[in-house]
Amino acid sequence: MSDEKDNVIFVGKKAFMNYVSGVVMQFTTQEADEIVVKARGNNISRAVDVALISSTKFLDNQIEVKDIQIDLEDLENKNQKPVKVSTIEITLVKKK
Amino acid sequence: MSDEKDNVIFVGKKAFMNYVSGVVMQFTTQEADEIVVKARGNNISRAVDVALISSTKFLDNQIEVKDIQIDLEDLENKNQKPVKVSTIEITLVKKK
């Protein structure tokens, strides 16, 4: 998973509203047509919150969930041991 | 969300493997064709783990993710105040 592209919001441990305003700003001031909200592990619940609060509370009737993908990603822990971590990608799009 | 139906696994705070074995058992001994893994709030991350570990580690090539829905549900907190909580429903199906 890459978070380098402009239309990706990678949800981590920052304050919740940072991510919500990131989504809202990209759809409004940046005029994005599509945003992908991504997260790993325990942050998956937060990513769902970000997607739902952005689309219902802040951009109601303007954006919708287009697709949700879940997957396992291979990472290394601190001891260089391979571990599998769940990921989510929620694609939000502007309603036509 | 109801967890009364046989083909629903509602993921809460029990030990993780309880839910995984619940999914695996229903597909094997109960011969279910479809299971819905549901969760609310912080348990959403666990529900994703349950769905992915069941489908890749235990029933690899036998079941797959058919659909994922996320929504906001209206609940009441302890003080009878209305609160919105995120929910997820992951539908797993036997591969044809």
N, CA and C atoms of all chains as a GROMACS GRO file, in nm:
protein
  576
    1MET      N    1   0.084  -0.120   0.000
    1MET     CA    2   0.000   0.000   0.000
    1MET      C    3   0.087   0.124   0.000
    2SER      N    4   0.060   0.213  -0.090
    2SER     CA    5   0.134   0.338  -0.096
    2SER      C    6   0.044   0.453  -0.053
    3ASP      N    7   0.099   0.548   0.019
    3ASP     CA    8   0.020   0.665   0.053
    3ASP      C    9   0.080   0.790  -0.012
    4GLU      N   10   0.155   0.767  -0.118
    4GLU     CA   11   0.222   0.880  -0.181
    4GLU      C   12   0.132   0.955  -0.278
    5LYS      N   13   0.035   0.883  -0.335
    5LYS     CA   14  -0.050   0.948  -0.433
    5LYS      C   15  -0.144   1.049  -0.365
    6ASP      N   16  -0.173   1.152  -0.439
    6ASP     CA   17  -0.254   1.260  -0.384
    6ASP      C   18  -0.392   1.216  -0.338
    7ASN      N   19  -0.448   1.118  -0.407
    7ASN     CA   20  -0.586   1.082  -0.375
    7ASN      C   21  -0.597   0.972  -0.271
    8VAL      N   22  -0.490   0.951  -0.193
    8VAL     CA   23  -0.492   0.850  -0.088
    8VAL      C   24  -0.482   0.915   0.049
    9ILE      N   25  -0.572   0.877   0.140
    9ILE     CA   26  -0.563   0.920   0.280
    9ILE      C   27  -0.528   0.796   0.361
   10PHE      N   28  -0.412   0.795   0.422
   10PHE     CA   29  -0.368   0.681   0.501
   10PHE      C   30  -0.398   0.709   0.648
   11VAL      N   31  -0.491   0.635   0.707
   11VAL     CA   32  -0.538   0.663   0.843
   11VAL      C   33  -0.447   0.595   0.946
   12GLY      N   34  -0.385   0.678   1.031
   12GLY     CA   35  -0.298   0.630   1.138
   12GLY      C   36  -0.345   0.681   1.272
   13LYS      N   37  -0.251   0.729   1.353
   13LYS     CA   38  -0.280   0.762   1.492
   13LYS      C   39  -0.301   0.912   1.518
   14LYS      N   40  -0.302   0.992   1.410
   14LYS     CA   41  -0.328   1.135   1.432
   14LYS      C   42  -0.472   1.157   1.477
   15ALA      N   43  -0.504   1.280   1.516
   15ALA     CA   44  -0.641   1.313   1.559
   15ALA      C   45  -0.738   1.282   1.445
   16PHE      N   46  -0.850   1.223   1.484
   16PHE     CA   47  -0.949   1.176   1.388
   16PHE      C   48  -0.988   1.280   1.283
   17MET      N   49  -1.010   1.403   1.328
   17MET     CA   50  -1.060   1.505   1.236
   17MET      C   51  -0.957   1.545   1.129
   18ASN      N   52  -0.828   1.520   1.156
   18ASN     CA   53  -0.726   1.542   1.051
   18ASN      C   54  -0.761   1.466   0.924
   19TYR      N   55  -0.801   1.341   0.942
   19TYR     CA   56  -0.828   1.255   0.826
   19TYR      C   57  -0.959   1.295   0.759
   20VAL      N   58  -1.059   1.325   0.842
   20VAL     CA   59  -1.188   1.367   0.786
   20VAL      C   60  -1.170   1.495   0.705
   21SER      N   61  -1.097   1.591   0.761
   21SER     CA   62  -1.080   1.716   0.686
   21SER      C   63  -0.992   1.694   0.564
   22GLY      N   64  -0.899   1.598   0.569
   22GLY     CA   65  -0.821   1.562   0.451
   22GLY      C   66  -0.911   1.514   0.338
   23VAL      N   67  -1.005   1.426   0.371
   23VAL     CA   68  -1.098   1.375   0.270
   23VAL      C   69  -1.184   1.489   0.215
   24VAL      N   70  -1.240   1.568   0.306
   24VAL     CA   71  -1.331   1.675   0.264
   24VAL      C   72  -1.258   1.777   0.176
   25MET      N   73  -1.136   1.814   0.218
   25MET     CA   74  -1.058   1.913   0.143
   25MET      C   75  -1.026   1.862   0.002
   26GLN      N   76  -0.987   1.736  -0.009
   26GLN     CA   77  -0.950   1.685  -0.141
   26GLN      C   78  -1.070   1.683  -0.235
   27PHE      N   79  -1.189   1.653  -0.182
   27PHE     CA   80  -1.307   1.653  -0.268
   27PHE      C   81  -1.352   1.796  -0.302
   28THR      N   82  -1.326   1.890  -0.212
   28THR     CA   83  -1.376   2.025  -0.234
   28THR      C   84  -1.270   2.113  -0.300
   29THR      N   85  -1.167   2.153  -0.224
   29THR     CA   86  -1.070   2.248  -0.280
   29THR      C   87  -0.982   2.185  -0.388
   30GLN      N   88  -0.951   2.053  -0.376
   30GLN     CA   89  -0.865   1.988  -0.476
   30GLN      C   90  -0.945   1.930  -0.591
   31GLU      N   91  -1.076   1.931  -0.577
   31GLU     CA   92  -1.167   1.880  -0.681
   31GLU      C   93  -1.136   1.737  -0.724
   32ALA      N   94  -1.096   1.653  -0.630
   32ALA     CA   95  -1.075   1.512  -0.661
   32ALA      C   96  -1.209   1.446  -0.695
   33ASP      N   97  -1.204   1.346  -0.785
   33ASP     CA   98  -1.324   1.269  -0.817
   33ASP      C   99  -1.332   1.141  -0.735
   34GLU      N  100  -1.216   1.101  -0.683
   34GLU     CA  101  -1.209   0.973  -0.613
   34GLU      C  102  -1.099   0.980  -0.508
   35ILE      N  103  -1.129   0.930  -0.388
   35ILE     CA  104  -1.030   0.925  -0.279
   35ILE      C  105  -1.029   0.782  -0.224
   36VAL      N  106  -0.910   0.732  -0.195
   36VAL     CA  107  -0.900   0.601  -0.132
   36VAL      C  108  -0.853   0.619   0.013
   37VAL      N  109  -0.935   0.573   0.108
   37VAL     CA  110  -0.901   0.577   0.250
   37VAL      C  111  -0.843   0.441   0.287
   38LYS      N  112  -0.716   0.441   0.330
   38LYS     CA  113  -0.648   0.315   0.361
   38LYS      C  114  -0.609   0.309   0.507
   39ALA      N  115  -0.600   0.186   0.560
   39ALA     CA  116  -0.550   0.166   0.696
   39ALA      C  117  -0.507   0.022   0.714
   40ARG      N  118  -0.426   0.002   0.819
   40ARG     CA  119  -0.380  -0.132   0.856
   40ARG      C  120  -0.417  -0.162   1.000
   41GLY      N  121  -0.434  -0.291   1.031
   41GLY     CA  122  -0.448  -0.338   1.170
   41GLY      C  123  -0.558  -0.266   1.245
   42ASN      N  124  -0.526  -0.221   1.367
   42ASN     CA  125  -0.628  -0.159   1.453
   42ASN      C  126  -0.683  -0.028   1.398
   43ASN      N  127  -0.612   0.031   1.303
   43ASN     CA  128  -0.662   0.157   1.245
   43ASN      C  129  -0.773   0.135   1.142
   44ILE      N  130  -0.803   0.010   1.112
   44ILE     CA  131  -0.910  -0.019   1.015
   44ILE      C  132  -1.043   0.038   1.064
   45SER      N  133  -1.073   0.022   1.193
   45SER     CA  134  -1.199   0.077   1.249
   45SER      C  135  -1.204   0.228   1.229
   46ARG      N  136  -1.091   0.295   1.248
   46ARG     CA  137  -1.086   0.441   1.230
   46ARG      C  138  -1.109   0.480   1.085
   47ALA      N  139  -1.054   0.401   0.994
   47ALA     CA  140  -1.071   0.431   0.851
   47ALA      C  141  -1.219   0.423   0.812
   48VAL      N  142  -1.289   0.325   0.868
   48VAL     CA  143  -1.434   0.313   0.841
   48VAL      C  144  -1.506   0.436   0.896
   49ASP      N  145  -1.470   0.477   1.018
   49ASP     CA  146  -1.528   0.599   1.077
   49ASP      C  147  -1.501   0.721   0.988
   50VAL      N  148  -1.378   0.735   0.942
   50VAL     CA  149  -1.341   0.850   0.857
   50VAL      C  150  -1.425   0.851   0.730
   51ALA      N  151  -1.436   0.735   0.665
   51ALA     CA  152  -1.512   0.727   0.540
   51ALA      C  153  -1.659   0.760   0.562
   52LEU      N  154  -1.716   0.707   0.670
   52LEU     CA  155  -1.860   0.726   0.694
   52LEU      C  156  -1.892   0.867   0.740
   53ILE      N  157  -1.810   0.921   0.829
   53ILE     CA  158  -1.836   1.057   0.879
   53ILE      C  159  -1.816   1.158   0.767
   54SER      N  160  -1.711   1.139   0.685
   54SER     CA  161  -1.689   1.230   0.572
   54SER      C  162  -1.807   1.229   0.476
   55SER      N  163  -1.854   1.107   0.445
   55SER     CA  164  -1.955   1.095   0.340
   55SER      C  165  -2.096   1.125   0.389
   56THR      N  166  -2.124   1.110   0.518
   56THR     CA  167  -2.260   1.136   0.564
   56THR      C  168  -2.273   1.272   0.632
   57LYS      N  169  -2.174   1.307   0.714
   57LYS     CA  170  -2.190   1.430   0.792
   57LYS      C  171  -2.142   1.554   0.716
   58PHE      N  172  -2.030   1.539   0.643
   58PHE     CA  173  -1.970   1.658   0.583
   58PHE      C  174  -2.001   1.674   0.434
   59LEU      N  175  -2.014   1.564   0.364
   59LEU     CA  176  -2.038   1.572   0.219
   59LEU      C  177  -2.161   1.490   0.184
   60ASP      N  178  -2.264   1.506   0.264
   60ASP     CA  179  -2.386   1.426   0.247
   60ASP      C  180  -2.445   1.450   0.109
   61ASN      N  181  -2.479   1.340   0.042
   61ASN     CA  182  -2.537   1.344  -0.094
   61ASN      C  183  -2.439   1.388  -0.201
   62GLN      N  184  -2.312   1.409  -0.164
   62GLN     CA  185  -2.213   1.448  -0.265
   62GLN      C  186  -2.115   1.336  -0.296
   63ILE      N  187  -2.083   1.255  -0.196
   63ILE     CA  188  -1.993   1.142  -0.222
   63ILE      C  189  -2.054   1.014  -0.168
   64GLU      N  190  -2.003   0.901  -0.218
   64GLU     CA  191  -2.054   0.771  -0.174
   64GLU      C  192  -1.942   0.668  -0.177
   65VAL      N  193  -1.963   0.558  -0.104
   65VAL     CA  194  -1.867   0.448  -0.104
   65VAL      C  195  -1.883   0.370  -0.234
   66LYS      N  196  -1.774   0.361  -0.311
   66LYS     CA  197  -1.780   0.289  -0.439
   66LYS      C  198  -1.733   0.145  -0.423
   67ASP      N  199  -1.632   0.125  -0.338
   67ASP     CA  200  -1.573  -0.008  -0.327
   67ASP      C  201  -1.500  -0.021  -0.195
   68ILE      N  202  -1.498  -0.142  -0.140
   68ILE     CA  203  -1.420  -0.172  -0.019
   68ILE      C  204  -1.343  -0.300  -0.044
   69GLN      N  205  -1.212  -0.295  -0.026
   69GLN     CA  206  -1.128  -0.414  -0.040
   69GLN      C  207  -1.056  -0.440   0.092
   70ILE      N  208  -1.050  -0.567   0.132
   70ILE     CA  209  -0.969  -0.605   0.248
   70ILE      C  210  -0.866  -0.707   0.203
   71ASP      N  211  -0.750  -0.706   0.270
   71ASP     CA  212  -0.643  -0.796   0.228
   71ASP      C  213  -0.547  -0.817   0.345
   72LEU      N  214  -0.461  -0.918   0.331
   72LEU     CA  215  -0.352  -0.938   0.427
   72LEU      C  216  -0.223  -0.892   0.362
   73GLU      N  217  -0.144  -0.816   0.438
   73GLU     CA  218  -0.018  -0.764   0.386
   73GLU      C  219   0.096  -0.825   0.467
   74ASP      N  220   0.204  -0.861   0.398
   74ASP     CA  221   0.322  -0.916   0.468
   74ASP      C  222   0.412  -0.803   0.513
   75LEU      N  223   0.434  -0.795   0.643
   75LEU     CA  224   0.526  -0.695   0.697
   75LEU      C  225   0.631  -0.767   0.782
   76GLU      N  226   0.728  -0.689   0.830
   76GLU     CA  227   0.824  -0.744   0.927
   76GLU      C  228   0.804  -0.676   1.061
   77ASN      N  229   0.809  -0.753   1.168
   77ASN     CA  230   0.804  -0.690   1.300
   77ASN      C  231   0.944  -0.641   1.340
   78LYS      N  232   0.955  -0.592   1.465
   78LYS     CA  233   1.082  -0.530   1.507
   78LYS      C  234   1.199  -0.626   1.501
   79ASN      N  235   1.172  -0.757   1.514
   79ASN     CA  236   1.278  -0.857   1.511
   79ASN      C  237   1.297  -0.918   1.371
   80GLN      N  238   1.252  -0.843   1.270
   80GLN     CA  239   1.263  -0.890   1.130
   80GLN      C  240   1.188  -1.020   1.104
   81LYS      N  241   1.094  -1.053   1.190
   81LYS     CA  242   1.010  -1.171   1.166
   81LYS      C  243   0.894  -1.129   1.076
   82PRO      N  244   0.855  -1.216   0.979
   82PRO     CA  245   0.742  -1.181   0.894
   82PRO      C  246   0.609  -1.192   0.970
   83VAL      N  247   0.525  -1.093   0.954
   83VAL     CA  248   0.392  -1.096   1.016
   83VAL      C  249   0.289  -1.053   0.910
   84LYS      N  250   0.169  -1.105   0.924
   84LYS     CA  251   0.061  -1.067   0.834
   84LYS      C  252  -0.029  -0.967   0.903
   85VAL      N  253  -0.059  -0.858   0.834
   85VAL     CA  254  -0.143  -0.753   0.891
   85VAL      C  255  -0.260  -0.727   0.796
   86SER      N  256  -0.380  -0.716   0.854
   86SER     CA  257  -0.498  -0.687   0.772
   86SER      C  258  -0.494  -0.542   0.723
   87THR      N  259  -0.546  -0.521   0.602
   87THR     CA  260  -0.555  -0.386   0.546
   87THR      C  261  -0.695  -0.363   0.490
   88ILE      N  262  -0.732  -0.236   0.480
   88ILE     CA  263  -0.858  -0.201   0.416
   88ILE      C  264  -0.834  -0.085   0.320
   89GLU      N  265  -0.906  -0.084   0.210
   89GLU     CA  266  -0.905   0.028   0.116
   89GLU      C  267  -1.049   0.062   0.082
   90ILE      N  268  -1.091   0.181   0.122
   90ILE     CA  269  -1.229   0.225   0.098
   90ILE      C  270  -1.225   0.335  -0.008
   91THR      N  271  -1.285   0.309  -0.123
   91THR     CA  272  -1.285   0.407  -0.231
   91THR      C  273  -1.413   0.491  -0.224
   92LEU      N  274  -1.392   0.622  -0.210
   92LEU     CA  275  -1.504   0.718  -0.207
   92LEU      C  276  -1.505   0.793  -0.340
   93VAL      N  277  -1.624   0.813  -0.396
   93VAL     CA  278  -1.634   0.885  -0.524
   93VAL      C  279  -1.740   0.993  -0.515
   94LYS      N  280  -1.721   1.094  -0.598
   94LYS     CA  281  -1.825   1.196  -0.614
   94LYS      C  282  -1.946   1.135  -0.681
   95LYS      N  283  -2.064   1.166  -0.629
   95LYS     CA  284  -2.185   1.119  -0.696
   95LYS      C  285  -2.202   1.194  -0.827
   96LYS      N  286  -2.247   1.122  -0.930
   96LYS     CA  287  -2.269   1.184  -1.062
   96LYS      C  288  -2.400   1.263  -1.060
   97MET      N  289  -2.859  -0.425   1.312
   97MET     CA  290  -2.789  -0.551   1.290
   97MET      C  291  -2.840  -0.658   1.388
   98SER      N  292  -2.875  -0.771   1.335
   98SER     CA  293  -2.917  -0.882   1.420
   98SER      C  294  -2.810  -0.990   1.418
   99ASP      N  295  -2.785  -1.053   1.532
   99ASP     CA  296  -2.692  -1.167   1.530
   99ASP      C  297  -2.766  -1.294   1.566
  100GLU      N  298  -2.896  -1.297   1.543
  100GLU     CA  299  -2.975  -1.413   1.582
  100GLU      C  300  -2.971  -1.523   1.477
  101LYS      N  301  -2.953  -1.483   1.352
  101LYS     CA  302  -2.956  -1.585   1.247
  101LYS      C  303  -2.832  -1.671   1.254
  102ASP      N  304  -2.849  -1.796   1.215
  102ASP     CA  305  -2.743  -1.895   1.222
  102ASP      C  306  -2.620  -1.857   1.142
  103ASN      N  307  -2.639  -1.790   1.032
  103ASN     CA  308  -2.526  -1.764   0.943
  103ASN      C  309  -2.458  -1.631   0.972
  104VAL      N  310  -2.480  -1.576   1.091
  104VAL     CA  311  -2.415  -1.451   1.129
  104VAL      C  312  -2.318  -1.475   1.244
  105ILE      N  313  -2.195  -1.423   1.228
  105ILE     CA  314  -2.096  -1.426   1.337
  105ILE      C  315  -2.077  -1.281   1.379
  106PHE      N  316  -2.116  -1.250   1.502
  106PHE     CA  317  -2.104  -1.113   1.551
  106PHE      C  318  -1.975  -1.103   1.633
  107VAL      N  319  -1.879  -1.026   1.584
  107VAL     CA  320  -1.747  -1.021   1.647
  107VAL      C  321  -1.746  -0.918   1.759
  108GLY      N  322  -1.717  -0.966   1.882
  108GLY     CA  323  -1.708  -0.878   1.999
  108GLY      C  324  -1.574  -0.895   2.067
  109LYS      N  325  -1.576  -0.904   2.200
  109LYS     CA  326  -1.452  -0.902   2.278
  109LYS      C  327  -1.402  -1.040   2.321
  110LYS      N  328  -1.467  -1.147   2.274
  110LYS     CA  329  -1.417  -1.281   2.309
  110LYS      C  330  -1.281  -1.306   2.242
  111ALA      N  331  -1.217  -1.417   2.279
  111ALA     CA  332  -1.088  -1.452   2.219
  111ALA      C  333  -1.105  -1.466   2.068
  112PHE      N  334  -1.006  -1.414   1.997
  112PHE     CA  335  -1.012  -1.406   1.851
  112PHE      C  336  -1.046  -1.540   1.785
  113MET      N  337  -0.984  -1.648   1.832
  113MET     CA  338  -1.002  -1.777   1.765
  113MET      C  339  -1.144  -1.831   1.781
  114ASN      N  340  -1.219  -1.784   1.881
  114ASN     CA  341  -1.360  -1.822   1.891
  114ASN      C  342  -1.436  -1.789   1.764
  115TYR      N  343  -1.409  -1.670   1.712
  115TYR     CA  344  -1.484  -1.625   1.594
  115TYR      C  345  -1.436  -1.695   1.468
  116VAL      N  346  -1.304  -1.713   1.460
  116VAL     CA  347  -1.250  -1.784   1.344
  116VAL      C  348  -1.305  -1.926   1.340
  117SER      N  349  -1.304  -1.994   1.454
  117SER     CA  350  -1.354  -2.132   1.453
  117SER      C  351  -1.504  -2.133   1.429
  118GLY      N  352  -1.575  -2.031   1.473
  118GLY     CA  353  -1.718  -2.020   1.442
  118GLY      C  354  -1.742  -2.015   1.292
  119VAL      N  355  -1.665  -1.935   1.222
  119VAL     CA  356  -1.678  -1.925   1.076
  119VAL      C  357  -1.645  -2.059   1.011
  120VAL      N  358  -1.530  -2.115   1.052
  120VAL     CA  359  -1.484  -2.240   0.990
  120VAL      C  360  -1.584  -2.352   1.014
  121MET      N  361  -1.635  -2.362   1.137
  121MET     CA  362  -1.732  -2.468   1.171
  121MET      C  363  -1.859  -2.454   1.089
  122GLN      N  364  -1.908  -2.332   1.074
  122GLN     CA  365  -2.034  -2.317   1.001
  122GLN      C  366  -2.017  -2.355   0.854
  123PHE      N  367  -1.901  -2.326   0.797
  123PHE     CA  368  -1.881  -2.364   0.657
  123PHE      C  369  -1.857  -2.514   0.643
  124THR      N  370  -1.799  -2.577   0.745
  124THR     CA  371  -1.764  -2.719   0.731
  124THR      C  372  -1.875  -2.806   0.790
  125THR      N  373  -1.888  -2.811   0.923
  125THR     CA  374  -1.984  -2.905   0.982
  125THR      C  375  -2.129  -2.864   0.959
  126GLN      N  376  -2.156  -2.733   0.952
  126GLN     CA  377  -2.294  -2.689   0.929
  126GLN      C  378  -2.327  -2.673   0.782
  127GLU      N  379  -2.229  -2.687   0.699
  127GLU     CA  380  -2.246  -2.679   0.554
  127GLU      C  381  -2.315  -2.550   0.507
  128ALA      N  382  -2.286  -2.441   0.573
  128ALA     CA  383  -2.339  -2.310   0.530
  128ALA      C  384  -2.279  -2.272   0.395
  129ASP      N  385  -2.357  -2.205   0.312
  129ASP     CA  386  -2.306  -2.154   0.184
  129ASP      C  387  -2.257  -2.010   0.196
  130GLU      N  388  -2.306  -1.943   0.300
  130GLU     CA  389  -2.277  -1.800   0.316
  130GLU      C  390  -2.277  -1.765   0.464
  131ILE      N  391  -2.177  -1.687   0.506
  131ILE     CA  392  -2.168  -1.641   0.644
  131ILE      C  393  -2.147  -1.490   0.641
  132VAL      N  394  -2.215  -1.419   0.731
  132VAL     CA  395  -2.193  -1.275   0.741
  132VAL      C  396  -2.121  -1.247   0.873
  133VAL      N  397  -2.003  -1.187   0.864
  133VAL     CA  398  -1.925  -1.147   0.982
  133VAL      C  399  -1.956  -1.000   1.009
  134LYS      N  400  -2.012  -0.972   1.127
  134LYS     CA  401  -2.054  -0.835   1.160
  134LYS      C  402  -1.978  -0.783   1.281
  135ALA      N  403  -1.961  -0.652   1.287
  135ALA     CA  404  -1.902  -0.589   1.406
  135ALA      C  405  -1.936  -0.441   1.408
  136ARG      N  406  -1.919  -0.384   1.526
  136ARG     CA  407  -1.941  -0.240   1.546
  136ARG      C  408  -1.816  -0.176   1.605
  137GLY      N  409  -1.797  -0.046   1.577
  137GLY     CA  410  -1.694   0.034   1.645
  137GLY      C  411  -1.555  -0.026   1.635
  138ASN      N  412  -1.486  -0.030   1.750
  138ASN     CA  413  -1.348  -0.078   1.751
  138ASN      C  414  -1.333  -0.224   1.711
  139ASN      N  415  -1.443  -0.300   1.717
  139ASN     CA  416  -1.434  -0.441   1.679
  139ASN      C  417  -1.432  -0.462   1.527
  140ILE      N  418  -1.448  -0.354   1.451
  140ILE     CA  419  -1.445  -0.367   1.304
  140ILE      C  420  -1.311  -0.424   1.257
  141SER      N  421  -1.201  -0.378   1.316
  141SER     CA  422  -1.069  -0.429   1.278
  141SER      C  423  -1.060  -0.580   1.303
  142ARG      N  424  -1.118  -0.624   1.415
  142ARG     CA  425  -1.115  -0.767   1.447
  142ARG      C  426  -1.198  -0.846   1.347
  143ALA      N  427  -1.312  -0.791   1.305
  143ALA     CA  428  -1.398  -0.860   1.210
  143ALA      C  429  -1.324  -0.881   1.077
  144VAL      N  430  -1.247  -0.781   1.035
  144VAL     CA  431  -1.167  -0.794   0.912
  144VAL      C  432  -1.062  -0.904   0.931
  145ASP      N  433  -0.996  -0.906   1.046
  145ASP     CA  434  -0.900  -1.013   1.076
  145ASP      C  435  -0.967  -1.150   1.071
  146VAL      N  436  -1.083  -1.161   1.134
  146VAL     CA  437  -1.155  -1.290   1.138
  146VAL      C  438  -1.187  -1.336   0.996
  147ALA      N  439  -1.240  -1.246   0.914
  147ALA     CA  440  -1.277  -1.283   0.778
  147ALA      C  441  -1.155  -1.326   0.696
  148LEU      N  442  -1.045  -1.251   0.711
  148LEU     CA  443  -0.926  -1.280   0.629
  148LEU      C  444  -0.854  -1.406   0.676
  149ILE      N  445  -0.840  -1.422   0.807
  149ILE     CA  446  -0.771  -1.542   0.858
  149ILE      C  447  -0.853  -1.667   0.827
  150SER      N  448  -0.986  -1.659   0.844
  150SER     CA  449  -1.071  -1.774   0.812
  150SER      C  450  -1.057  -1.812   0.666
  151SER      N  451  -1.060  -1.711   0.579
  151SER     CA  452  -1.067  -1.742   0.437
  151SER      C  453  -0.931  -1.774   0.376
  152THR      N  454  -0.822  -1.727   0.437
  152THR     CA  455  -0.692  -1.756   0.377
  152THR      C  456  -0.617  -1.868   0.450
  153LYS      N  457  -0.621  -1.866   0.582
  153LYS     CA  458  -0.540  -1.964   0.656
  153LYS      C  459  -0.613  -2.097   0.674
  154PHE      N  460  -0.744  -2.090   0.702
  154PHE     CA  461  -0.816  -2.213   0.738
  154PHE      C  462  -0.897  -2.272   0.624
  155LEU      N  463  -0.952  -2.189   0.539
  155LEU     CA  464  -1.037  -2.240   0.431
  155LEU      C  465  -0.989  -2.184   0.297
  156ASP      N  466  -0.857  -2.190   0.281
  156ASP     CA  467  -0.794  -2.133   0.162
  156ASP      C  468  -0.849  -2.202   0.036
  157ASN      N  469  -0.885  -2.121  -0.061
  157ASN     CA  470  -0.940  -2.169  -0.189
  157ASN      C  471  -1.080  -2.228  -0.177
  158GLN      N  472  -1.139  -2.223  -0.059
  158GLN     CA  473  -1.274  -2.276  -0.042
  158GLN      C  474  -1.378  -2.165  -0.025
  159ILE      N  475  -1.340  -2.057   0.041
  159ILE     CA  476  -1.434  -1.946   0.058
  159ILE      C  477  -1.368  -1.815   0.014
  160GLU      N  478  -1.452  -1.716  -0.014
  160GLU     CA  479  -1.401  -1.586  -0.057
  160GLU      C  480  -1.494  -1.476  -0.007
  161VAL      N  481  -1.442  -1.354  -0.007
  161VAL     CA  482  -1.522  -1.237   0.032
  161VAL      C  483  -1.613  -1.200  -0.085
  162LYS      N  484  -1.743  -1.201  -0.060
  162LYS     CA  485  -1.839  -1.169  -0.166
  162LYS      C  486  -1.877  -1.021  -0.163
  163ASP      N  487  -1.890  -0.967  -0.042
  163ASP     CA  488  -1.938  -0.830  -0.031
  163ASP      C  489  -1.898  -0.771   0.104
  164ILE      N  490  -1.872  -0.640   0.105
  164ILE     CA  491  -1.845  -0.569   0.231
  164ILE      C  492  -1.932  -0.444   0.234
  165GLN      N  493  -2.009  -0.429   0.340
  165GLN     CA  494  -2.091  -0.309   0.358
  165GLN      C  495  -2.051  -0.239   0.486
  166ILE      N  496  -2.042  -0.105   0.482
  166ILE     CA  497  -2.021  -0.028   0.604
  166ILE      C  498  -2.136   0.071   0.619
  167ASP      N  499  -2.170   0.099   0.744
  167ASP     CA  500  -2.284   0.187   0.769
  167ASP      C  501  -2.270   0.252   0.907
  168LEU      N  502  -2.351   0.354   0.931
  168LEU     CA  503  -2.360   0.413   1.065
  168LEU      C  504  -2.492   0.367   1.127
  169GLU      N  505  -2.484   0.324   1.252
  169GLU     CA  506  -2.602   0.276   1.323
  169GLU      C  507  -2.630   0.371   1.440
  170ASP      N  508  -2.758   0.400   1.462
  170ASP     CA  509  -2.795   0.484   1.576
  170ASP      C  510  -2.814   0.399   1.700
  171LEU      N  511  -2.735   0.430   1.802
  171LEU     CA  512  -2.748   0.360   1.931
  171LEU      C  513  -2.770   0.464   2.040
  172GLU      N  514  -2.796   0.416   2.162
  172GLU     CA  515  -2.800   0.507   2.277
  172GLU      C  516  -2.683   0.476   2.368
  173ASN      N  517  -2.618   0.580   2.421
  173ASN     CA  518  -2.514   0.554   2.520
  173ASN      C  519  -2.578   0.535   2.658
  174LYS      N  520  -2.493   0.525   2.760
  174LYS     CA  521  -2.544   0.494   2.895
  174LYS      C  522  -2.642   0.598   2.947
  175ASN      N  523  -2.626   0.722   2.900
  175ASN     CA  524  -2.714   0.830   2.945
  175ASN      C  525  -2.832   0.852   2.851
  176GLN      N  526  -2.866   0.749   2.775
  176GLN     CA  527  -2.978   0.757   2.680
  176GLN      C  528  -2.960   0.865   2.573
  177LYS      N  529  -2.837   0.909   2.554
  177LYS     CA  530  -2.811   1.004   2.445
  177LYS      C  531  -2.788   0.926   2.315
  178PRO      N  532  -2.841   0.977   2.202
  178PRO     CA  533  -2.816   0.907   2.076
  178PRO      C  534  -2.672   0.923   2.029
  179VAL      N  535  -2.611   0.813   1.987
  179VAL     CA  536  -2.476   0.816   1.930
  179VAL      C  537  -2.475   0.735   1.801
  180LYS      N  538  -2.388   0.774   1.709
  180LYS     CA  539  -2.373   0.699   1.585
  180LYS      C  540  -2.249   0.612   1.595
  181VAL      N  541  -2.265   0.485   1.560
  181VAL     CA  542  -2.153   0.391   1.565
  181VAL      C  543  -2.137   0.326   1.428
  182SER      N  544  -2.011   0.317   1.383
  182SER     CA  545  -1.984   0.252   1.254
  182SER      C  546  -2.005   0.101   1.265
  183THR      N  547  -2.052   0.041   1.157
  183THR     CA  548  -2.070  -0.104   1.152
  183THR      C  549  -2.010  -0.158   1.022
  184ILE      N  550  -1.976  -0.287   1.025
  184ILE     CA  551  -1.930  -0.354   0.903
  184ILE      C  552  -1.999  -0.488   0.891
  185GLU      N  553  -2.030  -0.527   0.768
  185GLU     CA  554  -2.084  -0.660   0.740
  185GLU      C  555  -2.003  -0.719   0.624
  186ILE      N  556  -1.931  -0.826   0.654
  186ILE     CA  557  -1.847  -0.892   0.552
  186ILE      C  558  -1.912  -1.025   0.517
  187THR      N  559  -1.955  -1.039   0.392
  187THR     CA  560  -2.020  -1.163   0.350
  187THR      C  561  -1.918  -1.257   0.288
  188LEU      N  562  -1.905  -1.375   0.348
  188LEU     CA  563  -1.815  -1.479   0.297
  188LEU      C  564  -1.900  -1.588   0.230
  189VAL      N  565  -1.853  -1.636   0.116
  189VAL     CA  566  -1.928  -1.743   0.046
  189VAL      C  567  -1.834  -1.856   0.006
  190LYS      N  568  -1.896  -1.975  -0.007
  190LYS     CA  569  -1.822  -2.088  -0.063
  190LYS      C  570  -1.794  -2.060  -0.209
  191LYS      N  571  -1.671  -2.090  -0.249
  191LYS     CA  572  -1.639  -2.077  -0.392
  191LYS      C  573  -1.711  -2.187  -0.469
  192LYS      N  574  -1.762  -2.152  -0.586
  192LYS     CA  575  -1.833  -2.251  -0.671
  192LYS      C  576  -1.732  -2.340  -0.739
   0.00000   0.00000   0.00000
